[in-house]
Amino acid sequence: MGGARAQVNKAHKTRFASKSSRNVHKVSSKDKSRIAKPDRNLTKGARAARLQRNKMIREQKRDALLKEKRASSGSNSPPRVIVLFGLSGSVDLSALEQDLLKLLSADGTGVVYPAVASSEYKLRATVLKAPHGDLLACMEMAKVADLIAFVTSASSSSEEDCYIDAFGSHCLSIFRALGLPSTAVLIRDLPSELKKKNDSKKVCTSSLASEFPEDCKFYPADTKDDLHKFLWLFKEQRFSVPHWRNQRPYLMAQKVDMVADNSISGKCTLLLSGYIRARSLSVNQLVHITGAGDFQLSKIELLKDPCSLNVRKGGDLMESDDMNEAQVISCLTPDPMKQEPLLVENVPDPLAGEQTWPTEAEMAEAERNQEERKLKRKTLPKGTSEYQAAWIVEDSDADVSESENEEDDGMVLDEGENAFNSQGRMDEFELDDDQASLALVSDEETEIHSMMMDGENLTREQMEEEIRKIKEAHAEDEEFPDEVDTPLDVPARKRFAKYRGLKSFRTSSWDPKESLPQEYARIFAFDNFNRTQKHVLSRTREMEQNLDECIPAGSYARLHIREVPIGVANKLNLVTKTMPVILCGLMQHESKISVLHFSLKKHDSYIAPIKAKEEMIFNLGFRQFVARPIFSSDSFNADKQKLERFLHPGRFSVASVYAPISFPPLPLIALKIKDDATPATVAAIGSLRSIDPDRIILKKIILTGYPQRVSKQKATVRYMFHNPEDVRWFKPVEVWSKCGRRGRIKEPVGTHGAMKCILNGVLQQHDTLCMSLFKRTYPRWPEKWFPMTDA
């Protein structure tokens, strides 16, 4: 292809080469052993250590898995909780519950308390039937369920959405937000013919498979053999529960009693009996009863297990008299030195902000300043006495006082971020917009700015009507939801006294300790939240190792909870008839109040608007409390967040509340109650994000004005303010237009609040001039902390 100019390389001269010369570049095996790397032995040792470490990790995981399996299926494990949930209202759960209990109970009666112990299946179980239509009861049962058995009927396959109705779909979304435990689907009312039965099962499985996790199994549940197969698989199944449930000990009360406390009026001692689950419970830690509040324990009694596997046939049932006289094995009482105090709010010191007595150094400095003033000579007229000289003000003092008065006449921005460095420099200033500076030079003053406005002779009603017409003309613009009207009867400098201007929302500084509300004196804050959480978790693990003050998980115990209001105890006695009463142990600091932040999203089923600072019931894990949140955006590149007046659908917002401290991760279900007659509905779902009282949330308002006259880069704007004093007060704040112009206020015009502005371009007549103002907002303190307590 290259022709005569193609490159020809010289051939290797291997024709007469010997074999030794051919292999001269190779290293012999003897020399290889001599040339050894100096760190070869070190490398071999590191590899061996790495293999040994991996082997040890595998053995630890295997041991942890075996320990978990023995703890969940052994004789010392608490009874497994099976929750039967009907996906539609046509499913008969009572018949299925009776069939399961007859299989599990030894004598076949199906009547058990507090659980059923089956010697055939070698397991103990508590079967709960979720009432269809009661959302709160279903949600509380899902929190303690080891297995949720979703029951559906195959007989209504011809109907639309036959397998799952609206309530079933709604509850399923709530269960996903809480974290689904192990799940199974039981199919009832299948045809007796084998072919039709398999076809119906396939149709039901294909219709519901997308609603459940991939490992969810579908079982027929019509005959005794079907249920027998399900129970054997249930016994061997390894359960998966949400991570947040294993962080704290909890108890599902099998029995609720109360003992009057004569020492304190209106209080009683509440007795809850049940199995301790997940972790060991210490008698010195605080406990929370869902919906009732946080309390201290006065005593824990370890009782003989009423539902043991190691009994004779027919001995799994206990009479009611035997239950009332349960045998007490041991009793634990709290140590006053170790017991966690029930501290909710910080007690503010009203004298904390008072000025202390001056120190000696401060007094000496004041004396020196006084001597310097005496030695300072003044130029006095001839014949002026010493008394008259004391009243003469020097020119420098007068200049200082005049400059101070000039500074007080306007709204002052933060130092270093004021776009207008001096009010005297009216013709030059710098603006920062997207990291670009705009140098604006004012033109020569025109005659129209010294003229009076045409609308100065309008009455108040005429001005309001004109403003209303302009607002209606711009009503279709929903891009600026923060616009507010400047009042006519109140000066803007008083109405918006708490607001300030910011040069840049992202980079301007805002002191988080500045002008805090009175509620901040009652809350607690952490210096380093992550470090505190690690310390609290390690302290909890150490406390569980102390068997002298802890009841191990799986034990049947009676908890004596002291100083419970009698009204709350009566409500708990009524609640236990429809839903389980749940008690959970609290970690250190978890009874104290702070500012909690949640990632929150409006639920798809809730249509009504959710306004900020409205009362809601937050279900945070096992805990339940009342909160009045404010909503804000979530910006990662700024230390300030913008307030949102409503919780918008389709996206996550951050909800900030005053609430008891809880350590994440924890799921959140926010309930909304319209009135006492209607039940609570799920309004939003989310999770706990952080605990930080220093998070800055700013409320933004936009004052708008409309151009009257425009001349090149200058414009006369009206209806943003209604008197010249307000114009002078807000003079340092930057103004901008909806069409992208930016500028500043130069001076007021006339007596009705019109002003002359200088912009970086020509302002269009249809444009709107805006001014952004900000103030920090805080959550609202709730009237009561828990739903069952009185305000």
C-alpha positions in Angstrom: 0.0 0.0 0.0 2.9 2.3 0.7 4.8 1.4 -2.4 8.5 1.9 -2.7 8.5 4.2 0.4 7.1 1.6 2.8 9.2 1.1 5.9 11.3 -2.1 6.1 12.6 -3.0 9.6 15.8 -4.9 10.2 15.3 -8.6 11.0 16.5 -10.0 14.3 19.9 -11.9 14.1 18.7 -15.1 15.7 20.0 -17.4 13.0 23.4 -18.2 14.7 22.4 -17.4 18.3 22.8 -20.2 20.9 20.2 -21.2 23.4 22.1 -19.7 26.3 22.1 -16.3 24.6 18.4 -16.5 23.9 17.6 -17.0 27.6 20.1 -14.6 29.0 17.4 -12.1 30.0 15.6 -14.7 32.1 16.3 -15.2 35.9 16.9 -18.7 37.2 14.9 -20.2 39.9 17.9 -20.2 42.3 18.4 -16.5 41.8 14.6 -15.9 42.3 14.9 -17.4 45.8 17.9 -15.2 46.6 16.2 -12.0 45.3 13.4 -11.8 47.9 11.5 -8.7 48.7 12.3 -7.3 52.1 8.6 -6.9 53.2 7.6 -10.4 51.8 7.1 -11.9 55.3 5.2 -8.7 56.3 2.9 -9.2 53.4 2.2 -12.8 54.2 1.5 -11.8 57.8 -0.9 -9.1 56.7 -2.8 -11.5 54.4 -3.1 -14.0 57.2 -4.3 -11.4 59.6 -6.9 -10.3 57.0 -8.1 -13.8 56.5 -8.3 -14.4 60.2 -10.3 -11.1 60.7 -12.8 -12.1 57.9 -13.2 -15.5 59.5 -13.9 -14.0 62.9 -16.5 -11.6 61.4 -18.2 -14.5 59.7 -18.3 -16.4 63.0 -19.7 -13.4 64.8 -22.5 -13.0 62.3 -23.3 -16.7 62.5 -23.4 -16.6 66.3 -25.6 -13.5 66.2 -27.9 -15.1 63.8 -28.2 -18.3 66.0 -28.7 -16.1 69.1 -31.4 -14.2 67.4 -33.1 -17.4 66.2 -33.0 -18.9 69.7 -34.3 -15.7 71.2 -37.2 -15.5 68.8 -38.2 -19.1 68.8 -36.9 -20.4 72.2 -38.9 -21.1 75.3 -37.6 -17.8 76.8 -38.9 -15.7 74.0 -42.1 -13.7 74.3 -45.2 -15.0 72.4 -45.3 -14.0 68.8 -47.9 -11.4 67.9 -49.9 -12.3 64.8 -52.2 -9.4 63.6 -55.0 -10.4 61.2 -55.8 -7.5 58.9 -58.7 -7.7 56.4 -57.9 -6.1 53.1 -61.6 -5.6 52.5 -64.7 -5.3 54.6 -66.2 -8.5 53.3 -63.5 -10.7 54.9 -64.7 -12.7 58.0 -61.7 -12.4 60.4 -63.6 -13.9 63.4 -63.9 -17.3 61.8 -60.2 -17.3 60.8 -59.2 -16.3 64.3 -61.2 -19.1 65.8 -59.6 -21.7 63.4 -56.1 -20.5 64.3 -56.7 -20.6 68.0 -58.2 -24.1 67.8 -55.2 -25.4 66.0 -52.8 -23.7 68.5 -54.6 -24.5 71.7 -54.1 -28.0 73.1 -57.7 -28.7 74.1 -59.2 -27.1 71.0 -61.4 -24.6 72.8 -59.7 -21.6 71.3 -60.0 -19.5 74.5 -56.6 -18.4 75.8 -55.2 -15.7 78.0 -52.9 -13.9 77.6 -51.5 -16.0 74.8 -51.8 -19.5 73.5 -49.0 -22.1 74.0 -48.9 -25.0 71.5 -46.9 -28.0 72.4 -47.4 -29.5 68.9 -46.0 -26.5 67.1 -43.7 -25.6 70.0 -44.5 -21.9 69.9 -46.5 -19.3 71.7 -48.6 -16.8 69.9 -51.0 -13.9 70.5 -53.6 -13.5 67.8 -55.0 -9.9 67.4 -57.9 -9.1 65.0 -57.6 -5.6 63.5 -61.0 -3.9 63.4 -61.8 -2.8 59.8 -62.5 0.9 59.7 -60.6 1.8 63.0 -57.4 3.4 61.7 -55.8 4.2 65.1 -56.4 0.6 66.4 -54.9 -0.9 63.2 -51.9 1.4 63.5 -51.2 0.5 67.1 -51.5 -3.2 66.4 -49.0 -2.8 63.5 -46.4 -1.3 65.8 -46.2 -4.4 68.0 -46.9 -7.1 65.3 -44.3 -9.8 64.6 -46.3 -10.9 61.6 -49.1 -9.1 59.8 -51.3 -11.6 58.0 -53.3 -9.8 55.3 -56.5 -11.7 54.7 -58.4 -11.4 51.4 -61.4 -13.2 49.9 -61.3 -14.9 46.5 -65.1 -15.1 46.3 -65.6 -11.5 45.1 -63.2 -11.7 42.2 -65.8 -10.2 39.8 -66.0 -6.9 41.6 -63.8 -4.0 40.9 -60.9 -3.7 43.4 -62.3 -6.8 45.0 -59.2 -7.9 46.9 -58.4 -4.6 48.6 -60.7 -1.7 49.3 -60.0 2.0 50.0 -59.5 1.5 53.7 -57.2 -1.5 53.2 -55.1 0.5 50.7 -54.9 3.5 53.0 -53.8 1.3 56.0 -51.2 -0.4 53.9 -49.6 2.9 53.0 -49.5 3.7 56.7 -47.9 0.4 57.5 -45.2 1.0 54.9 -44.5 4.4 56.5 -44.1 2.7 60.0 -42.0 -0.1 58.6 -43.5 -3.4 57.6 -42.5 -6.5 59.8 -42.8 -10.0 58.4 -45.9 -10.3 56.2 -48.0 -13.0 54.7 -51.3 -13.1 52.7 -54.0 -15.6 53.5 -56.5 -16.2 50.8 -60.0 -17.4 51.9 -63.1 -18.6 50.1 -61.2 -20.5 47.4 -63.2 -23.0 45.2 -63.1 -26.6 46.3 -62.1 -27.9 42.8 -58.4 -28.1 42.5 -58.0 -26.5 39.0 -60.3 -23.6 39.9 -58.6 -23.2 43.2 -55.2 -22.9 41.6 -56.5 -20.5 39.0 -58.1 -18.3 41.7 -55.0 -18.3 43.7 -52.9 -17.2 40.7 -55.3 -14.4 39.9 -55.2 -13.1 43.5 -51.4 -13.4 43.7 -50.9 -11.5 40.5 -53.3 -8.8 41.6 -51.8 -8.2 45.0 -48.1 -9.0 44.4 -47.2 -5.4 43.7 -48.7 -4.2 47.0 -46.4 -6.3 49.2 -42.7 -7.0 49.6 -41.0 -9.5 47.3 -40.5 -12.1 50.1 -44.2 -12.0 51.0 -45.8 -15.5 50.6 -49.4 -16.2 49.7 -51.2 -19.1 51.5 -54.7 -20.6 51.1 -56.4 -20.5 54.4 -59.7 -22.4 54.1 -59.1 -25.9 55.5 -57.4 -27.2 58.6 -54.5 -28.6 56.5 -53.9 -25.2 54.9 -53.7 -23.5 58.3 -51.5 -26.3 59.6 -49.0 -25.8 56.7 -49.1 -22.1 57.3 -48.3 -22.5 61.1 -45.4 -24.8 60.4 -43.9 -22.3 58.0 -44.6 -19.5 60.4 -42.8 -21.4 63.2 -39.6 -21.8 61.1 -39.7 -18.3 59.6 -37.0 -15.8 60.5 -38.8 -12.6 61.4 -37.8 -9.1 60.2 -38.9 -6.2 62.3 -38.2 -2.5 61.8 -34.9 -1.3 63.2 -36.5 1.4 65.4 -38.4 -1.3 67.4 -35.2 -3.0 68.6 -33.7 0.2 70.0 -36.0 0.4 73.1 -37.7 -2.1 75.3 -41.5 -2.2 75.0 -44.5 -4.0 76.5 -47.9 -4.7 75.1 -50.2 -4.7 78.2 -52.2 -7.9 78.7 -53.8 -6.5 81.8 -54.4 -2.9 83.1 -55.2 -2.1 86.7 -55.0 0.9 88.9 -54.3 1.4 92.7 -55.4 4.7 94.3 -52.6 6.8 95.8 -53.7 8.4 99.0 -50.6 10.6 99.4 -51.2 12.6 96.2 -54.7 13.8 95.3 -55.8 13.1 91.7 -53.0 10.6 91.2 -52.8 6.8 91.2 -50.4 3.9 90.6 -51.0 2.2 87.2 -50.3 -1.5 86.9 -49.5 -2.9 83.5 -48.8 -6.6 83.1 -47.3 -8.1 80.0 -44.1 -9.5 78.3 -41.0 -7.4 78.0 -39.9 -7.3 74.4 -36.9 -6.4 72.3 -34.5 -5.3 75.1 -34.1 -5.5 78.9 -36.1 -3.0 80.9 -34.4 -1.2 83.8 -36.4 -0.1 86.8 -34.4 3.2 86.9 -35.3 4.4 83.4 -38.4 6.4 82.5 -41.2 4.9 80.5 -43.7 6.3 78.0 -47.3 5.1 77.7 -48.7 5.8 74.2 -51.0 8.8 74.4 -50.6 9.2 78.2 -47.2 10.6 78.7 -43.8 9.9 80.5 -43.6 8.5 84.0 -41.3 6.9 86.5 -41.5 3.4 87.8 -42.0 2.7 91.5 -41.5 -1.1 91.2 -41.2 -4.0 88.8 -42.5 -7.4 89.7 -41.2 -10.5 87.8 -44.1 -12.9 87.6 -44.4 -16.5 86.8 -45.1 -17.0 83.1 -48.8 -17.7 82.8 -48.4 -19.2 79.3 -45.4 -21.5 79.4 -44.6 -24.3 77.0 -43.2 -26.5 79.7 -46.6 -27.5 81.2 -48.8 -30.6 81.0 -51.4 -30.9 78.3 -54.3 -28.6 79.0 -52.2 -26.5 81.3 -51.8 -23.5 79.0 -55.1 -22.1 80.2 -55.2 -20.2 83.5 -58.3 -19.3 85.4 -59.1 -15.7 86.2 -58.5 -16.3 89.9 -55.0 -17.6 89.2 -54.3 -14.6 87.1 -55.3 -12.3 89.9 -53.0 -14.1 92.2 -50.0 -14.4 89.9 -46.9 -15.7 91.6 -44.2 -13.1 92.1 -40.7 -14.5 91.5 -38.7 -11.3 92.3 -39.2 -7.6 92.8 -37.0 -4.7 91.7 -37.2 -1.2 93.2 -35.4 1.9 91.8 -32.3 3.3 93.3 -32.8 7.0 94.1 -29.2 7.8 93.1 -29.5 6.1 89.7 -33.1 6.7 88.7 -33.6 9.0 85.8 -35.4 12.2 86.9 -38.7 13.1 85.2 -37.5 16.5 83.9 -39.6 17.9 81.2 -39.0 21.7 81.0 -36.1 23.8 82.1 -36.9 26.3 84.8 -35.8 29.7 83.5 -34.0 32.1 85.8 -35.6 35.6 85.6 -32.4 37.2 86.9 -30.1 35.5 84.4 -30.0 38.6 82.2 -29.5 41.1 85.0 -26.3 43.2 85.0 -23.8 42.2 87.7 -21.8 44.5 90.0 -18.9 46.1 88.0 -15.4 44.6 88.6 -12.5 46.6 89.9 -10.9 46.7 86.5 -14.1 48.2 85.0 -14.3 50.8 87.8 -10.6 51.8 87.3 -11.2 52.2 83.6 -14.2 54.4 84.2 -12.1 56.7 86.6 -9.4 57.0 83.9 -12.0 58.0 81.3 -13.4 60.6 83.7 -9.9 62.1 84.3 -9.3 62.3 80.6 -12.5 64.3 80.1 -11.4 66.7 82.9 -8.0 67.3 81.3 -9.4 67.8 77.9 -9.3 71.6 77.1 -12.1 73.3 75.4 -12.0 76.6 73.4 -14.4 78.8 75.4 -15.5 82.4 74.9 -14.0 85.0 77.1 -15.7 85.4 80.4 -17.4 81.9 80.4 -17.7 80.3 83.8 -17.0 76.7 84.6 -20.7 76.0 85.0 -21.4 77.5 81.6 -18.6 75.5 80.0 -20.2 72.2 81.1 -23.2 72.9 78.9 -21.2 73.8 75.8 -21.2 71.0 73.2 -18.1 70.6 71.0 -18.4 70.4 67.2 -17.1 66.8 67.2 -19.7 65.7 69.7 -22.5 67.4 67.6 -21.2 65.7 64.5 -21.3 62.3 66.2 -24.8 62.8 67.5 -26.0 63.9 64.1 -24.5 60.9 62.4 -26.1 58.6 65.1 -29.5 60.2 64.4 -29.1 59.7 60.7 -28.3 56.1 61.2 -31.3 55.6 63.4 -33.6 57.0 60.8 -33.5 54.0 58.5 -33.4 50.2 58.6 -29.8 49.1 59.0 -28.5 46.0 57.2 -25.8 43.7 58.6 -22.3 45.1 58.5 -20.2 44.0 55.5 -23.3 43.1 53.5 -25.1 46.5 53.1 -25.3 47.3 49.4 -25.4 50.9 50.2 -22.3 51.8 52.3 -23.4 55.3 53.0 -26.7 57.2 52.7 -24.8 60.1 51.3 -23.5 58.1 48.3 -26.7 58.3 46.3 -25.2 58.1 42.9 -22.9 55.0 43.2 -23.6 51.6 44.7 -22.9 48.0 44.1 -25.5 45.2 43.7 -24.7 41.5 44.0 -26.9 39.3 41.8 -25.6 35.8 40.9 -22.0 36.7 41.8 -22.1 39.7 39.4 -21.7 43.4 40.4 -23.7 46.1 38.7 -22.3 49.6 38.7 -25.2 52.0 38.5 -24.6 55.7 37.9 -27.6 58.0 38.3 -28.5 60.4 35.5 -29.2 64.0 35.9 -32.2 64.7 38.0 -35.2 65.4 35.9 -38.0 67.9 36.7 -40.7 65.3 37.0 -39.3 64.0 40.3 -39.6 67.3 42.0 -43.3 67.6 41.0 -46.1 66.4 43.3 -47.8 63.2 42.5 -51.1 63.2 40.7 -52.7 61.0 43.2 -52.0 63.1 46.3 -55.5 64.5 46.4 -57.1 61.0 46.4 -59.1 59.9 49.4 -58.4 56.8 51.4 -61.3 54.8 49.9 -60.1 55.8 46.4 -56.6 54.7 47.1 -57.8 51.3 48.5 -60.0 50.8 45.4 -57.1 51.6 43.1 -54.8 49.3 44.9 -57.4 46.5 44.8 -57.8 46.9 41.1 -54.1 46.6 40.5 -53.9 43.5 42.8 -56.7 41.9 40.9 -55.0 42.6 37.6 -51.9 40.7 38.9 -53.9 37.9 40.7 -53.1 35.3 38.1 -49.4 35.6 38.9 -48.9 32.8 41.5 -45.1 32.9 41.3 -44.8 35.3 44.3 -47.0 33.9 47.1 -45.3 36.0 49.8 -46.8 39.4 48.8 -48.5 41.4 51.5 -50.2 44.7 51.5 -48.8 47.7 53.4 -51.5 48.9 55.8 -52.9 52.4 55.4 -53.6 53.1 59.1 -50.4 51.8 60.6 -46.9 53.0 59.6 -44.9 50.3 57.8 -41.9 50.9 60.1 -44.1 49.8 63.0 -46.1 47.1 61.3 -42.9 45.4 60.0 -40.6 46.4 62.8 -39.4 42.8 63.4 -38.4 42.4 59.7 -35.1 43.2 58.2 -33.6 43.2 54.8 -30.9 40.7 53.6 -28.5 41.3 50.8 -28.2 37.6 50.1 -30.5 35.0 51.6 -27.8 32.3 51.2 -24.6 34.2 52.3 -25.8 36.9 54.7 -25.2 36.3 58.4 -27.9 35.8 61.0 -27.1 35.2 64.6 -29.0 32.1 65.9 -28.9 33.4 69.5 -30.3 36.8 68.7 -33.7 37.9 70.1 -34.8 34.4 71.2 -38.4 34.0 72.4 -39.3 33.2 76.1 -40.0 29.6 75.2 -36.3 29.0 74.5 -35.5 29.5 78.2 -37.6 26.4 78.9 -36.0 23.9 76.4 -32.8 22.0 76.3 -30.1 21.9 73.7 -27.0 19.7 72.9 -23.5 21.0 72.4 -22.9 18.1 70.0 -26.0 16.0 69.3 -24.1 13.1 67.5 -21.7 12.7 70.3 -24.5 12.7 72.9 -26.4 10.1 71.0 -23.4 7.8 70.9 -22.9 8.3 74.6 -26.6 7.6 75.4 -26.6 4.4 73.3 -23.4 3.1 75.0 -24.9 3.9 78.4 -28.0 2.0 77.5 -26.0 -1.1 76.6 -24.0 -0.9 79.8 -27.2 -0.6 81.8 -28.7 -3.7 80.2 -25.7 -5.7 81.4 -26.6 -5.0 85.0 -29.0 -7.8 85.9 -29.6 -6.5 89.4 -31.8 -3.6 88.1 -33.1 -5.0 84.7 -35.8 -7.4 83.7 -34.6 -9.4 80.7 -36.5 -9.5 77.4 -39.1 -12.3 77.2 -40.0 -12.1 80.9 -43.6 -11.6 82.1 -43.7 -8.7 84.5 -46.0 -6.3 86.3 -44.9 -2.6 86.1 -46.0 -0.2 88.8 -46.1 3.3 87.3 -46.4 6.0 89.8 -48.2 9.4 89.8 -50.5 8.7 86.9 -53.5 11.0 86.8 -56.7 9.2 87.5 -58.4 10.5 84.4 -55.6 9.2 82.2 -55.8 5.8 84.0 -59.6 5.6 83.3 -59.0 6.4 79.6 -56.4 3.7 79.4 -58.9 1.2 80.8 -61.4 2.1 78.1 -58.8 2.1 75.3 -57.6 -1.4 76.1 -60.9 -2.8 75.0 -60.4 -1.7 71.3 -56.6 -1.5 70.9 -53.4 -2.6 72.8 -51.9 -0.3 75.4 -48.2 0.0 74.6 -45.4 1.0 77.0 -41.9 1.7 75.9 -38.7 2.5 77.8 -37.0 5.8 77.3 -33.3 6.6 77.0 -31.5 9.3 78.8 -32.7 12.9 78.1 -35.8 11.6 76.2 -38.3 13.3 78.5 -36.8 16.8 78.0 -38.3 19.3 75.6 -36.3 20.7 72.7 -36.9 21.7 69.1 -37.3 18.7 66.8 -37.2 18.7 63.0 -39.0 16.2 60.9 -38.9 15.4 57.2 -42.6 15.5 56.4 -44.8 14.8 53.4 -48.5 15.3 53.0 -50.4 12.1 52.7 -52.1 11.4 49.3 -55.4 10.7 51.0 -55.6 14.0 52.9 -57.1 16.8 50.7 -57.7 19.6 53.1 -54.9 22.2 53.5 -52.5 21.9 56.4 -51.6 25.3 57.8 -48.6 26.1 59.9 -49.0 26.2 63.7 -52.2 24.1 63.6 -52.5 21.5 66.3 -51.6 17.9 65.2 -50.9 14.6 67.0 -47.5 13.2 66.2 -47.0 9.4 66.4 -43.2 9.1 66.6 -42.4 5.4 67.0 -44.2 4.2 70.1 -44.5 7.8 71.4 -47.5 10.1 70.9 -47.6 13.8 71.6 -49.3 17.0 70.6 -47.4 19.5 68.5 -48.0 22.7 66.5 -45.4 22.7 63.7 -44.1 25.2 61.3 -43.0 24.1 57.9 -39.9 25.2 56.0 -37.8 24.4 53.0 -34.8 22.2 53.0 -31.8 23.9 51.4 -28.4 22.2 51.7 -26.3 25.1 50.6 -27.6 27.7 53.1 -27.8 28.0 56.9 -31.2 29.7 56.7 -34.5 28.1 55.6 -37.6 29.8 54.2 -40.9 29.4 56.0 -43.8 27.7 54.2 -47.2 28.8 55.3 -48.8 25.5 54.2 -47.6 21.9 53.8 -47.6 21.5 50.1 -48.5 18.1 48.6 -46.2 16.0 46.5 -42.9 17.0 48.1 -41.1 16.8 51.5 -40.8 19.8 53.8 -39.2 20.2 57.2 -41.6 20.4 60.2 -40.2 22.0 63.4 -41.9 21.5 66.7 -41.4 21.8 70.4 -41.5 18.2 71.6 -39.8 15.7 73.9 -36.4 14.6 72.7 -36.1 11.4 70.8 -33.1 9.8 69.1 -33.4 8.9 65.5 -34.2 6.9 63.4 -37.9 6.9 64.1 -40.9 7.0 61.8 -43.6 9.7 62.0 -47.3 9.6 61.4 -49.0 13.0 61.8 -52.7 12.9 62.6 -55.2 15.8 62.3 -58.3 16.1 64.4 -61.0 18.5 63.2 -63.3 18.1 66.3 -64.1 15.7 69.1 -66.9 14.0 67.1 -64.8 13.0 64.1 -61.9 10.5 64.5 -58.3 11.5 63.7 -57.2 11.1 60.1 -53.7 10.7 58.8 -52.5 14.0 57.4 -48.8 13.5 56.8 -46.0 10.9 57.1 -42.3 11.2 57.5 -39.4 10.6 59.9 -37.3 12.3 62.6 -34.5 14.3 61.1 -32.5 16.2 63.8 -32.7 18.1 67.1 -31.4 21.6 66.7 -32.8 24.8 68.3 -30.4 26.9 66.3 -32.0 26.1 62.9 -32.9 29.5 61.4 -36.3 29.6 59.8 -37.2 32.9 58.1 -40.6 34.2 57.1 -40.4 36.2 53.9 -42.7 39.0 52.9 -42.7 41.0 49.7 -43.9 44.7 49.6 -45.0 45.7 46.2 -45.2 49.1 44.4 -46.3 50.1 41.0 -44.5 52.6 38.6 -46.1 55.9 37.9 -43.5 57.7 35.9 -40.4 56.2 34.3 -37.4 58.1 32.9 -34.5 56.0 31.7 -33.1 54.2 34.7 -35.1 56.2 37.2 -38.7 55.6 38.2 -41.3 57.1 40.5 -43.1 54.3 42.4 -46.2 54.5 44.5 -48.3 52.4 46.8 -45.4 50.5 48.4 -45.5 52.9 51.3 -48.0 55.6 52.4 -45.8 58.2 54.1 -42.3 59.6 53.5 -41.0 58.5 56.9 -41.5 54.8 55.9 -39.6 55.4 52.7 -36.7 56.8 54.6 -36.8 53.9 57.1 -36.6 51.2 54.4 -34.2 53.2 52.2 -31.2 50.9 52.8 -33.0 47.8 51.5 -32.6 46.7 47.9 -35.6 46.7 45.6 -36.2 44.4 42.6 -38.8 44.0 39.9 -40.6 40.9 38.6 -39.0 41.4 35.2 -35.5 41.2 36.5 -34.5 44.8 37.3 -32.7 45.6 40.6 -32.0 48.9 42.3 -32.4 51.1 45.3 -34.5 53.8 46.8 -33.1 57.3 46.3 -35.6 59.6 48.1 -39.3 60.1 49.0 -41.5 62.2 46.7 -44.4 64.1 48.1 -46.3 63.3 51.3 -48.2 60.1 50.3 -45.3 57.6 50.3 -44.3 57.8 46.7 -40.5 57.4 46.1 -37.9 57.8 43.5 -35.9 54.7 42.6 -32.7 54.1 40.6 -32.5 50.8 38.7 -30.0 49.0 36.5 -32.3 49.2 33.5 -35.5 50.8 32.2 -38.5 49.8 34.3 -41.6 48.8 32.2 -45.0 50.3 33.0 -46.6 46.9 33.5 -43.8 45.8 35.8 -44.0 45.6 39.6 -41.4 46.8 42.0 -40.8 44.5 45.1 -38.9 44.6 48.4 -38.1 41.4 50.3 -38.1 41.5 54.1 -37.4 38.7 56.5 -38.0 37.8 60.2 -37.2 34.6 62.2 -40.1 32.4 63.2 -40.5 29.8 65.8 -42.9 26.9 66.5 -45.9 27.5 68.8 -45.9 26.1 72.3 -48.8 23.5 72.6 -51.5 23.8 75.3 -50.9 20.2 76.3 -48.2 17.7 75.6 -50.2 14.4 75.3 -53.7 13.6 73.9 -55.0 11.9 77.0 -54.0 14.7 79.5 -56.0 17.8 80.2 -54.8 21.1 79.0 
